[in-house]
Amino acid sequence: MENHLDVKNVRVRDPFIVVADGKYLLYSNNMCDSVEGGVYVQESADLVNWSEPKLVLAVSEAKNPQKNVFWAPECHYYKGNYYIITSVFSSVLQHRCISIYKSATPYGPFKDICNGRITPADWDAIDGTLFIDKNGDPYMVFVHEWTCMPDHNGSMVYAKLSEDLTHFVTEPEHMFYAKDPVWATSGVTDGPFMFYNKKGELKMLWSNFCKDGYAVTVADSASNTLKGPWTQRDLPIYYRGKKASYVYDGGHAMMFTDLEGVKRITFHTPNTPVDGVGEHLAVFTYDELLDE
């Protein structure tokens, strides 16, 4: 399989890929194809050819009345069940929030387990991701969105989850700000995804904007725990023009291990349509983007 897959016919933003039952499952809101709001899954055997989207979580399943879309859905397998973590807009709270849905299968039915939201009621919070630390304890890492920050400088935060993932058992703790990287041109903190590198060091994939558009970067924890302190790279690991083949910007990345045991990173590119090319699935090998 090629190192870099540019799958232009799969129109998605914020893709999330799970390996289950010997195949790849791609979760997204699929709004690039103007379908009804909800969470959709597509299947593939090779990361190139994908099935038509199938609805696995309808907006009507949400507890909070909201606009008709889920943002950036992720699907995680944890202790025998599958959990969709997704961002919504609550018309009750007038804030963006994160909700969690549970199913025995990756295809649903998924049911709300947090009464509509898990994040603070007075925050704009998006892009929650599940992280299991080396002790086996569950945490959520998520975005304290720039839209509710007085200086429009968003931050990354984390909180420990209950064993059943229904609520936080600690208050959210600050990790870093969007404008900490020297190259950052906005207050956006998008798409956190936690991983341990080949040396067992804790890292975070995340996205912000640079002079060349939307970009994927890595933050490093000095303590190899969520507490940090967290430091930022001098440059993103992916941005438009970093290599000749990187002709578009792109971001909101996650990592998975493919069926051949190769670590891969996926995100959407470009961030907005360019010359008739819309947002679509891009898949890279870990080694192409991260030399560590």
Protein Blocks (a to p, Z undefined) as FASTA:
>chain_A
ZZbdcdfklccehiacddeehiacdddehlmnopaedddddddfkomaccddddfbdfkl
pmbdcdfbdehiacddeehiacdddddddfklopacddddddfbfnbpaddfkgopabdf
kbccehiacdddfkopacddddddfklgfklpacdddddddfklpacfbdcddfbdfklp
mkbcbfbdehiacdddfkopacdddddddfkocaddddddfklpanlpadddfbdfbdgh
kamklmbgcehiaddddfkopacddddddfbdcehiacddddddfklmmgZZ
